[in-house]
Amino acid sequence: MNRTIKPRDLGSMLESREDVTILDVRRKEDYDADHGILPDAEWRDPVKVEAWSMDLPKNKEIVIYCARGGSVSNVVLTSS
């Protein structure tokens, strides 16, 4: 499991139409300030990761995005 992905690698995944789920787990205030950064991403509240993490698809790649150097996404990744 890779813990990081470069933007160009994500772009390649999307261009090749790989079956990928993109989760935006920025804090609510960061998401509200600019929710269009990754248009295909689904916003999920990082505070409620326990509630939604069990519903993540098991048969596809999942990319978790946050804005502050990975602190939020790493917590989400270890909780899911």
VENWONOR-V950909 format. One line per field, one symbol per residue. ss: DSSP state (~ for helix, > for strand, _ for the rest). burial: b if it has 16 or more other ideal C-beta (glycine too) atoms within 10 Angstrom, else e. Layout:
ss=???
burial=???
//
This chain:
ss=______~~~~~~~~~____>>>>>___~~~~~~________>>__~~~~~~~~~~_____>>>>>_____~~~~~~~~~_
burial=eeeeeeeeebeebeeeeeebebbbbbbeebbeeeeeebeebeebebeebeebeeeeeeeeeebbbbbeeeebbebbbeee
//
